[in-house]
């Protein structure tokens, strides 16, 4: 076996502290975003947003008109054309800045991930077995299906599945969690990620990804937004904005010949009249089309992906984030999500003729070698209640019997004496097979425990049933309130558990879920998801095992745990780096927040255009139709000031709305009808009133300082 070792440089893993959480307008984000705003003036970039492309073209035309005016051939005063042109360019740049700032936050997150990528020398095995010959090979030369050895201190060079061994792995650089995790062959904890480090022992790993296709590569690509595609709702909204833009464009283009015809008619009648200028028409068009939402739409989508990343969730597409906002059914595992996960012994229920202390003594005896949380809790409860301490088992020549899937019992043999504990049905069969009586009182106690949502364990000593140990599954604090919030939003919660129906019903009632699926198998989960989807519902679920992969692939929003298997992560459209099953609730909130933000800003954008009509239309056509002066309800100081005020407000409002677009509208767990009413008042009425105030203030400033 070769003993070549990677160099110290190659073995160095990312050990810097996690990147600091950047504020919205942090200088580290601002300067690159400003630079990118100018880079995005490339026509190939601008054409991606049809609304802002119209503003971009208008800015170019007014700039050319200003150059023409400098040579004495202008249609209006050069100063007015220049000011209009500058503010149109600002409108484009502010929209570029919003998108660049959102992308900058994602790029900052991606930079910390990219620092994990290293050129590591792997130990490629000749055959998939520990102890065989290995040769040093660059991680970039590894291919799917290769086998590698990773030992204590080694960086795992690429994604893979553990096929032999068990080891402690430091995944803090990716997950942010300092506690190491155990990775072992088989089961749901066999997946390893490139860039993490083995702390102890060794692993034989089968490579499951080619270089450039690893989980880390996909994370970086998605965080940077390099592969962000427009979501269906975003595409639909873009089509609506394009349609509105085309309508206003056609209307505006026809106004020039109409204005010229009206002027000629007025002159023929001996009246004084002047035609509308192209500069004013462009300003009118820009103020009429929905530039506010057009300038912020892309930033909202990028920011939604970024907020998901801040929650330590990698979404494989913007579609997944958006779907999370539309979800109306949540499938949640009981253990670890609704309950704390580790059942604890809470009560000893003795059989007739047995004291509670006798039951506690025998139950502790059967649990001394049980290293599960449940077994340890039985030992602790016996100590607390009856001060029963550990005993000298060696002198008794005790032989411990570990839990077996076949017997479904565990315990200890002391000579001819057999002490067992296990599930009620299993122990009953065991006792009756010995020709002994299983007390009816114990059966009743088992049913009572199950109805309370707890798990009953029956203890038997030399064939005599001693009683029941109640293992209580603790429902997480505050989970019932969260489910109530989801219910108010119209989201149905369904608990999935392998427990029997009595236990499942009790926990479901205590937790406040709407429904439950007991004794669930992978086939049952898949069938349940399909039944809800057949009703037109969108379903979200979490999973970490290979047996969850079919259901994850079927679900509309599928959140795989980073600690889970490769199959689960490939089947899901999101990966939770924290491996926290309750994260699904937060994911739904982030998705809804993105939809709320887009809807709210669209409402505001369309509403605030109304005020611009009252500002710019009277000013633009007062020379042609003096009677339109009556529409000047804001009493603006002059036609040029009115036009300039509307254009300036149209540009500045994008800047003021950037924080809302990036942070998102505050999430509120209220129903759709209440949410609609709130948005109409805040963003509809507010969007209608605010521009009147803003345009009037800008007009006052322009008039006060004689800027127009």
Buried (B, 14 or more C-beta within 10 A) or exposed (E): EEEEBBEEEBBEBBEEEEEEEBEEEBEEBBEBBBEBBEEBBEEEBBEEBBBBBBBBBBBBBBBEBBBBBEEEEBBBBBEBBBBBBBBBBBBBBBBBBBBBBBBBBBBBBBEBBBBBBBEBBBBBBEEBEBEEEBEBBBBEEBEBEBBBBBBEEBBBBBBBBBBBBBBBBBBBBBBEBEEBBEBBBEEBBBBBBBBBBBBBBBBBBBBBBBBEEBBBBBBBBBBBBEEBEBBEBBEEBBEBBBEBBEEBBEEBEEBBEEBEEBBEEBEEEEEEBEBBBBBBBBBBBBBBBBBBBBBBBBBBBBBBBBBBBEBBBBBBBBBBBBBBBBBBBBBBBBBBBBBBBBBBBBBBBBBEEBEBBBBBBBBBBBBBBBEEBBBBBBBBBBBEBBEBEEEEBEEEEBEBBEBEEEBBBBBBBBEEEBBBBBBBEBBBBBBEEEEEEBBEBBBEBBEBBBEBBBBBBBBBBBBBBBBBBBBBBBBBEEBBEBBEBBBEBEBBBBBBBBBBBBBBBBBBEBBBBBEBBBEBEBEBBBBBBEEBBEEEBBBBBBBBBBBBBBBBBBBBBBBBBBBBBBBBBBBBBBBBBBBBBBBBBBBBBBBBBBBBBBBBBBBBBBBBBEBBBBBBBBBBBBBBBBEBEEBBEBEBBBBBBBBBBBBBBBBBBBBEBBEBBBEBBEBBBBEEEEBBEBBBEBBBEBBBBBBBEBBBEBBBEBBEEEEB
